[in-house]
Amino acid sequence: MTALGRAGVPGDIGPMIAAFLSDENRWINGQRIEVSGGMAL
């Protein structure tokens, strides 16, 4: 089903959201970041 071989869980999405919202990534904008476990390659 996915490149990782398993379905995602909320705990897989949270770290990406936290990283995206951190001040360290303040220069990232207007991006589409796919967090699908490789389902949409």
TIVEX-77125 format. One record per residue: x, y, z of N, C-alpha, C in turn. Coordinates in steps of 0.02 Angstrom, whole numbers, padded with zeros to 5 digits, always signed. Example, Ala and Ser with C-alpha at 12.3 -4.5 7.8 and 13.67 -1.06 7.14 Angstrom:
<sites>
+00660-00284+00390+00615-00225+00390+00660-00165+00390;+00642-00112+00354+00684-00053+00357+00645+00002+00394;
</sites>
This chain:
<sites>
+00041-00060+00000+00000+00000+00000+00043+00063+00000;+00095+00066+00041+00140+00123+00043+00212+00098+00039;+00258+00144+00025+00328+00126+00021+00354+00101+00088;+00325+00124+00142+00346+00102+00209+00312+00038+00231;+00262+00016+00193+00230-00048+00208+00180-00047+00265;+00157+00013+00285+00108+00016+00339+00068+00081+00332;+00011+00081+00363-00031+00142+00364-00002+00191+00414;-00012+00254+00401+00012+00305+00447-00034+00312+00508;-00006+00339+00560-00043+00353+00622-00032+00426+00639;-00074+00456+00681-00065+00527+00698+00006+00544+00723;+00038+00497+00757+00106+00509+00781+00156+00518+00725;+00139+00497+00664+00183+00506+00607+00179+00577+00579;+00122+00609+00588+00110+00675+00560+00134+00730+00608;+00124+00720+00672+00141+00771+00722+00212+00797+00718;+00263+00754+00713+00331+00780+00709+00343+00825+00648;+00311+00809+00592+00319+00851+00533+00288+00920+00544;+00229+00921+00574+00196+00984+00589+00238+01025+00638;+00264+00993+00690+00305+01028+00739+00369+01057+00706;+00400+01018+00663+00460+01042+00629+00444+01100+00583;+00389+01096+00547+00370+01149+00501+00354+01213+00537;+00325+01209+00597+00305+01269+00634+00361+01298+00678;+00417+01263+00683+00470+01288+00727+00505+01349+00696;+00534+01390+00738+00570+01449+00715+00630+01432+00671;+00657+01372+00679+00715+01352+00639+00697+01347+00565;+00633+01338+00550+00611+01331+00480+00571+01391+00457;+00585+01449+00484+00545+01509+00468+00551+01531+00396;+00601+01507+00359+00609+01526+00289+00574+01478+00241;+00541+01427+00267+00502+01382+00225+00432+01412+00218;+00412+01423+00156+00344+01449+00145+00321+01427+00076;+00256+01423+00069+00227+01406+00004+00245+01338-00022;+00256+01290+00022+00275+01223+00001+00220+01172+00014;+00217+01123-00027+00173+01066-00016+00218+01009+00006;+00211+00989+00068+00253+00936+00096+00210+00874+00104;+00227+00823+00066+00189+00761+00066+00211+00718+00125;+00163+00702+00169+00176+00658+00226+00129+00599+00218;+00148+00553+00173+00103+00498+00156+00135+00430+00161;+00196+00428+00187+00230+00364+00192+00250+00335+00124;+00249+00376+00073+00268+00355+00006+00209+00331-00036;+00147+00342-00012+00089+00320-00050+00081+00360-00115;+00103+00422-00114+00097+00465-00173+00166+00480-00202;+00197+00429-00230+00264+00439-00259+00259+00466-00329;
</sites>
